[in-house]
Amino acid sequence: MNLTDYRRQIDDVDSRLVELFAERMRISADIGAYKKEHGLPVLNAGREKEKLKAVADAAPAALAGYTRELYSLLMELSRAYQSRLTGTGSELTDRVEAAIAAMPREFPPRAAAACQGVEGAYSQLACEKIFLNADIRYYPTFDSVFEAIESGECRYGVIPVENSTAGTVNKVYDAMQRHRFSIVRSVRLKVDHNLLTLPGAAVGDIRRIYSHEQAISQCSNFLKGFPDAEVIPCANTAVAARMVAESGRKDMAALSSSACMKLYGLSCAAANVQNQDNNYTRFVCISRELEIYPGADRTSLMLTLPHEPGSLYKVLSRLYALGINLIKLESRPLPDTDFEFMFYFDLDVPVRSPSLLQLLQELGGLCERFTYLGSYSEVV
């Protein structure tokens, strides 16, 4: 026999497998209808565990693990098919459809928006790209921005989530676990850091440099030129600039924006000192209620997965099967747990895509819990 003969044999087996798979899924659909009629849950964990053991025991020893993996995927697909056909888990998709129908066609040009920091913060600049005329209110911490949204003090908040050089803003992702919110828009902002001092200050006299920890990371190469200076993180780059302006000290400097230089009457001792010129920070605009506007082509999710082998793989395999592009995956430890994590997904998929609606129906069977954070578009 040659390779062509072997491939012909494989094709014949595959033909029979497809027929048997279709028959198995048809029976699964009947089972799903029966469960719905009698008020039974789609997942029967005990039955699945017994079945996986039985098929692994029946397989040749060398194939037991592969057989278990194959049947685990088959059962997962059966549950997903049952859920889709019977409408199980459609409450979320109904919410999505209702939010789309309720929103006006245009994103609001004016609104009260919360930003972390003080006037001149990069969050303010991002806010001004999102809104034509925002009533910007400043809060000291990221948590207080979320709280302003939850309490209704502000309809929206604008917070940084990642930087192209320094990566994820971990404090924001940790705060996401503690608050209820939806993402309604995102924006990428070009970030240029400058070394700002009081007018007349000499660079050689600088002994303290203040900025946000992300900005410090983004300017790490430049800061190596100040081995005798203490680099001190603070709440915000704008806060750093204001501190220098109010200090009256010529041995202090801030890494901040040119907008802050003008706002606080400072001088630029060195311009564009970030490690990379192509330095962007992504901000998201959040709200208390679910708001979905026309053109929404990105979706964010927050998932807690079972602490067992293959749980993340199952989610990723569903994305692949549905043709959904994953553009960001972030994990953060869950408080008060031993090595358990919350996973954050950003998906490149239109909100009205049947694949997304199917995924939202199926995720309940793959996760311990999941939160739909919203679907939105990005301002460029």
N, C-alpha and C positions, 0 to 999 in steps of 0.2 A: 504493500500500500504506500501511496505517496501523500504529501500534504493535502492535496486537493481531495483525496478520498476521506481523510480525517475530517476535513472541514465539512464535507457533505454529511458525514455522520453527525457532527455537531449541529448542523442546520436542521436535520431531521429530529433530533432530540429537542432542540429549541422550539420547533413547530408544535410538538406535543406539549411542551411545558407551557407555551402561551395558551393553548386550549385549556389545559388543566388550571392555569392561573385564572383565566376568565371564569371557569366554572366555580372555582373556589370563591372568587369575589362575588359571584351571583348568590351563592349560598350565604356568604357573609351579609349581603344586603338583606336577605330574607330574615336572618337572625337579628339584624338591626331593627327591622320593622317589628318583629316579635317583641324585642326588648322595649321598644318605644310603646307599643300597645299595652304591655303589662307593667310599665313603669320601672323597668330594670336598667341598671347602669350599663353603659357600653363596655366598660372595662371590668373583667372578672379576673383579678390578679391571680387568684388561686388556680383557676383553670389554665391560665397561660403558663404558670410555673410548671404545672404537671405536664402540659403538652410539650414544653421545651425539653424537659427531662426525658420524656418518652421518645421524642425524635432523635435526641442525642444518643440515647441508649441503643436505638434501632440502627443507627448509622455505623459504618465501619469505624474502628477506633481512630484511625488517622483522619477521618472526616467529621468526627463528633463536634468539634468546635465550630467548623464551618457550617455544619448543619444547624446547630443552635443559632448561629448568627443569621443564617438565611431565614429561619422560621421566626426569629424575633422581628425581622424586618417585615415578613409577610403578615404577622399579627398586627404590627403597627399600621401597615397599609390597610388592613381590614377595618381596624377601628376608625381610621380617617375616612374611609369610604362609607362606613355606617353613619358616621357623624354628618357627612355631607348630604347623604340621601335622606336622612331622617330629620335634618334641621337642628340636630343637637348642637348646642353651643353657639346659636345664631344671635343671641342677645347682643353681643358686642358688634356684630356686623350690622344689626339694626340701629345701634347707636351711631355707627359710622355713617350710615345712610341718612339718618336724621340730622346729624351735624352738617353734612354736605348740603342738604335741602334747606337748612335754617340760615346758612351764612349768606350775606350779600356777595355779589360777584367781585367786588373790590375790597382789598385789605384796607382797614380804617386808616386814614391819613393822620388822624389826631387821637391821642389817648394818653392817660396817665400811665407812665412807665417807671418801674423801679430799677435802679442800677446800684451796684455795690461800689463804694468808694466816695469820692467827692468830685466836684466839678472839674472837668478836664480828663476824667478817667477814659480809658479806651472803650469801656462799656457805653459811655455817653456817645462816643463817636459812632459806635455800632448802632446805637439806638437812633441816631440821626440819619443813618442810612436806611433804616427800616421804616421810620415814620417821617412824614413831611414836616410835622410840627408837634412834637411830643412834649407833654408836661412831665419833665424828668424829675424824679425824686430820688434822693441818695440815701443809702442804708449802709451800715458799717460792715456787715458780713453777708456772705452768700445765703446763710440760713434766714437772715432777716429779709432778704429779697423774696425768698419763697413764702415767708410768713405774710409779707405785704400782699402777695397775690391771694393767699388762702383767706385772709381776713377781708378782702375786698377794698383795701386802701388803694391799690392800683389794679387796673385791669390786666396789665402786662408787666413782665420783668425781662431784662436782658442780661444774660450771664455767659461768660466764656466757658467753652467745653474742651477745646483742644488747640494746640499750636503746632505749626508745621515743623518747628525746630525742637521745642521742649516737650512735646507730646501732650498727654491728657492732663486736664486740671483736676487732680484727684479729689480735692475738697468739694468740688461741684458734684462729681459723681457720687461721692459719699452722701452729700446732702440730698440727692435725688431719692435715696432710700427712705428718707425721713419725711418726705412731703408729697402731697397730692398736687399734680399739675398736668398740663398738656403742652406740647410743643406746637407752635402755630407758624413759625417762620425761622429761618436761619440766615446768617450772613457771614461772609469772609471779609476780614478787614486786614489790609496791609499794615504791618506794625513796624515802625522805625523808632528805635530807642536812641536817645541822646544823653550825653553827660551834661547835666545842668548845674550851674553854680550861681552864687550871688555875683552881680556885676563887679568886675575888678579882682575876683579871686584867681589865684594862680594854681594851675593843675598840680604843680609839685607840692603844694601845701595841703592837698586833700588827704584827710585821715579817716573819714567816714563816708561810705556810699550807701544810700538807701534805695530800695525798690521792692517791688513784689517779687516773690520767689521765682515765678515763671520768667520774669524779665531778667533776673539775675542769671538764671540758667541760659537764657537766650544770648546773653552777653558774656559768657564765661571766658572766652578767649581774650576779649578786651580787658577784662578785670585782672587777668594775669599780669598786666602792666602796672598794677598797684599793689605790690606785695606788702607794703607797710600800711595799707588802708584796711579798716574793718568794714566788711560788707554786711549790711544789716537788712534782713527781710522786714517788710512792713505790709500793711493791708492792701496797698494799691499803689500803682505808679504815680497817680495824681496826688495821693496822700504824701508820698515821698517828696514830690516837688513842693507842695505847700509847706511841709516841715522845714525844708531848706530855706524857703522864702521867709518864713516866720522866725527862723532861728537867729538871723543876723550874723551867723558864723561863716567865715570864708574857708574853713577847713572841712565843710560838709558839701556833699554833692548828691544828686538824684539821677537815676536812670529813668527817663520819662519821655513824653512826647513833645514835639515842637509846639503843639497847642498849649500844653502846660507851661512851656517857656514864656509864651506871650501872656497867658492868663495870670501867671504869678510874678511876672517881671524879672525873670531869670536870664542868664546868659548861657549860650551853648559853648561848652569847652571842647566838645567833640561830638560830631554828628554821625548818625547811622552806625552805631557801635555794635549792633547785633552780629552774631556769628555768621549769619547768612542774610544776604540781601532779600532773598525770596522768603520773607518771614511773614506768615499769615496766622491770624488767630480766628478761629470759628466761634461765633456766638449764636445762641439760640434765644428766641423770644418765647416766653412761656405765659400761659394763662391758667386760670382756675378751671374753666369749663373747656370742653372739647370744641375746638373751632377748626374747621377744615375749609380752606378757600380754593377756588379754581386754580388748576395748575399744580396741585400737590402731587409731587412725584418722589418723595422720600418719606419713609416711615421709620419710627424709632420704637423699640420694644425693650422691656426690662424683664428678664426671666430668672427664676430660681429653678435649678435642675436637680433631679435626684442625685444623691452622692453615691454614684455607682458607675462602673465602666460603661462607656458608650453613650452616656446621656447627651453630651454635647454633639457627638457624631450624629445622633438621630435627628436633632434639629437641623444641623448643617445638611444632612442628606435630603431632608424635606425641601430645603431651599433650593438645592440642586435639582431635585425632581420637578419642582414647580417653575424652574427657570428664573428664580429671583436672585439678583446680584447683591451679595453682602459687601458693603463698603466700609463698615467699621464693626469691630468686635472688641469689647472692653470687659474686663472682669475686675470686680472689687470685692474684698472680703466682707462677709456678712458679720455684723457685730454679734458678740456673744456666741460664736460658733467655732468649731475646730475645723479649720481649713475648708469651709464652705463659702461659695461665692455667688454674687449676683452678676449676671451677664447682661450687657447692654448691646443691642444690635441696631445698626443703621442699615436700612435696606433701600436699594435703588429700584423702586417699583411704583407706578402710578396708583393712586388710592382706589381708583375704580377698576383696577386689574382683577379679573376673576381669580388669578393666582394668589393675590394678597388676601382676598376674602376667604378663599379656601384655607390658606395658612392660618388665619385668625380663628377659623373654626376648629382646626386640628391641633393647635398648640396646647389646648387644655389637656390633651391626652399624653403630651410629651413632657410637660413641666409640672413641678409641684405647684407653682403659681406663675402667672405672667401678667404684666401690665402693659397695655397699649398706651404709648406716650403721645401718639398723634401722627398725622400725616401732613406734610407741609412742603413748601418750595423754598429754594435758597436764593437770596438776593446777591447779585454779583456786581 
